Amino acid sequence: MKASKDLHSLLKQLNPKLHNNTYCYVFSPEANEKYSTASFCVVNEKEGVTYIMPQEKADALGLHYSFIGKLITLQVFSDLEAIGLTMAVSTTLTKAGIPCNVIAGYHHDHIVVPEKKAEQAMQLLNSLSA
């Protein structure tokens, strides 16, 4: 399967998938292997490390966390040089008052939205494909 750069094609094939788990953001001033293993995504910054992990894993580790949300994976295989996909998604959600945190992986883009807005976000993302 080849990654696409064409925005029209990307939007038609968006195919968003809402994951069942709730996810949370955990911050640590230093790296922690146990947290990394439990995480969906790890972001290293000069201030420390952000771990995005299922809330149940954070609870099991006894961690303090913030921003509890739902993870949506855009199942279209987007090229890392594609232009406009993040903007189209974030603009659509912004107009509805839904914050989104975007994570770009090699094959797919993922967004984390507030748990209470997840179903609405899915409806809006599915409408982009129509």
C-alpha positions as CSV (number, residue, x, y, z in Angstrom):
1,M,0.0,0.0,0.0
2,K,1.4,3.4,-1.0
3,A,1.0,6.5,1.1
4,S,-1.1,9.2,-0.5
5,K,-0.4,13.0,-0.7
6,D,-3.6,14.0,-2.4
7,L,-5.9,15.7,0.0
8,H,-9.1,14.8,-1.8
9,S,-8.1,11.2,-1.9
10,L,-7.0,11.3,1.8
11,L,-10.3,12.7,2.9
12,K,-12.4,10.2,0.9
13,Q,-10.4,7.3,2.6
14,L,-10.2,8.9,6.1
15,N,-12.0,5.9,7.7
16,P,-11.6,7.2,11.4
17,K,-11.6,4.5,14.1
18,L,-12.6,5.4,17.7
19,H,-10.7,3.3,20.2
20,N,-12.5,1.9,23.2
21,N,-10.0,2.9,25.9
22,T,-9.7,6.4,27.4
23,Y,-6.3,7.9,27.1
24,C,-4.5,10.4,29.4
25,Y,-1.4,12.5,29.3
26,V,1.3,11.8,32.0
27,F,4.2,14.1,32.4
28,S,7.6,13.2,34.0
29,P,10.7,15.4,34.2
30,E,12.8,12.4,33.2
31,A,12.4,9.2,31.1
32,N,10.8,6.1,32.7
33,E,11.0,2.8,30.9
34,K,7.9,1.5,32.7
35,Y,5.9,4.5,31.6
36,S,7.2,4.1,28.0
37,T,6.1,0.5,27.9
38,A,2.6,1.4,29.0
39,S,2.3,4.3,26.5
40,F,0.8,4.6,23.0
41,C,3.0,7.6,22.4
42,V,6.1,9.2,24.0
43,V,7.1,12.8,23.4
44,N,10.5,14.0,24.6
45,E,10.8,17.7,25.2
46,K,13.4,19.8,27.0
47,E,11.1,20.2,30.0
48,G,10.6,16.4,30.3
49,V,8.7,13.5,28.8
50,T,5.0,13.3,27.9
51,Y,3.4,9.8,27.9
52,I,0.1,9.3,26.3
53,M,-1.3,6.1,27.6
54,P,-4.5,4.2,28.4
55,Q,-6.0,5.6,31.6
56,E,-6.3,2.2,33.1
57,K,-2.5,1.7,32.7
58,A,-1.9,5.1,34.4
59,D,-4.2,4.1,37.2
60,A,-2.4,0.8,37.6
61,L,0.9,2.6,37.9
62,G,-0.6,5.1,40.4
63,L,0.3,8.1,38.1
64,H,-1.1,11.6,38.2
65,Y,-2.4,12.5,34.8
66,S,-4.3,15.2,32.9
67,F,-6.5,15.5,29.8
68,I,-8.5,12.4,29.6
69,G,-9.7,11.7,26.1
70,K,-10.5,9.2,23.4
71,L,-8.1,8.2,20.7
72,I,-9.2,8.3,17.1
73,T,-7.0,6.8,14.4
74,L,-7.4,8.1,10.8
75,Q,-6.9,4.8,9.0
76,V,-5.9,6.3,5.7
77,F,-2.2,5.8,4.9
78,S,-1.1,9.4,4.6
79,D,2.3,10.5,3.3
80,L,4.3,12.4,5.8
81,E,4.6,15.2,3.2
82,A,0.9,15.4,2.5
83,I,-0.5,18.9,2.8
84,G,-3.8,19.8,4.3
85,L,-5.0,16.7,6.1
86,T,-4.2,18.0,9.6
87,M,-5.7,21.3,8.8
88,A,-8.9,19.8,7.3
89,V,-9.4,17.6,10.4
90,S,-8.5,20.3,13.0
91,T,-10.6,23.0,11.2
92,T,-13.6,20.7,11.1
93,L,-13.3,19.9,14.8
94,T,-12.5,23.5,15.7
95,K,-15.7,24.8,14.1
96,A,-17.6,22.5,16.4
97,G,-15.7,23.5,19.5
98,I,-13.8,20.3,19.8
99,P,-10.1,20.5,20.8
100,C,-7.9,17.9,19.2
101,N,-4.3,16.8,19.8
102,V,-2.8,15.4,16.7
103,I,-0.1,12.7,16.6
104,A,1.5,11.8,13.3
105,G,2.8,8.2,12.9
106,Y,4.5,6.7,9.9
107,H,1.4,5.2,8.5
108,H,-1.5,7.0,10.2
109,D,-2.5,10.2,11.9
110,H,-4.1,9.9,15.4
111,I,-6.0,12.5,17.3
112,V,-7.0,12.6,21.0
113,V,-10.3,14.5,21.7
114,P,-12.1,15.1,25.0
115,E,-14.0,11.9,26.0
116,K,-17.4,13.7,26.0
117,K,-16.9,15.0,22.5
118,A,-15.6,11.7,20.9
119,E,-18.9,10.6,19.3
120,Q,-19.5,14.1,17.8
121,A,-15.9,14.1,16.5
122,M,-16.5,10.8,14.8
123,Q,-19.6,12.1,13.1
124,L,-17.8,15.1,11.8
125,L,-14.8,13.1,10.6
126,N,-17.1,10.7,8.8
127,S,-18.8,13.6,7.2
128,L,-15.4,14.7,5.7
129,S,-15.3,11.4,3.8
130,A,-18.8,11.8,2.3
